[in-house]
Amino acid sequence: MVQDQTDTAKWERYYQGEAPWDTGRPASQLVELLPRLATLCHSMRENKAPRALELGCGTGASCCYLAEQGYNVVGIDVVQAALDQAEKQREQLQERSSAAAERLSFKCQDFWELEDATDVHGTYDFIFDCQLYHTVAPEARARLVDLYQRLLQPGGVLCMLTGNANEAEVGPATVSREELTLDCGPFAAASWEQVELCETRFDPTPAYDRLERCPLAWQAIFRRLPSRPDPAPDRAQLVAQLE
């Protein structure tokens, strides 16, 4: 998880101790979503393994789960210590399924660098964001949403688990419901279709167990719409320009 490259040291310090969000398991919401993802994701093709991406993948449990379910998966995080643990999970996956382990790769990278990585734009069927979005400064969130749009294929699906402002007193940084709708905020562009927005709770961790209950979260699911072609020029205007 990182807001920009200057935040790297901050996130590294978390992994020197107890990262409060790290469950060591795939997110339960992801596990529940996957059986219906093929129906929701219009970019998936028969006889072709779907491509999945998780930014801020941490120790990689959700990425490993996606690979076990047949996805080609890339997990990206800026903290090498987190990815070292992710690689250990990949080694354990190798013992269970060498094919699944081959479908999985981890990269230590600032996710903003993907803005210029045009070779991967429009290549992913599914993007999973578990507690990354709310770590990004509010003024930069539209930029992150734009990046997600670039990375997804038309018809691809974005699933986000993010902090919920309805219980702002505990847990991670929080987001309002309005920000995650198509009416206003970063997703108000014509290139998104809202599939689902509901309240949930983050899975238990040692840090969350010390709270009265696990923090409230939003589960927001969006589908990328096909890019709209530029409108055809008006014939009368073309004639006038040629005269």
Buried (B, 14 or more C-beta within 10 A) or exposed (E): BBBEEEBBEBBBEBBEEEBBBBBBBBBBBBEEBBEEBBEBBBBBEEEEBBBBBBBBBBBBBBBBBBBBBBBBBBBBBBBEBBBBBBBEBBEEBBEEEEEBBEBBBBBBBBBBEBBEBEEEBBBBBBBBBBBBBBBBEEEEBBEBBBBBBBBBBBBBBBBBBBBBBEBBEBBBBBBBBEBBBBEEBBBEEEBBBBBEBEEBBBBBBEBBEEEEEBBBBBBBBBBBBEEEEEEEEEEEEEEEEEE
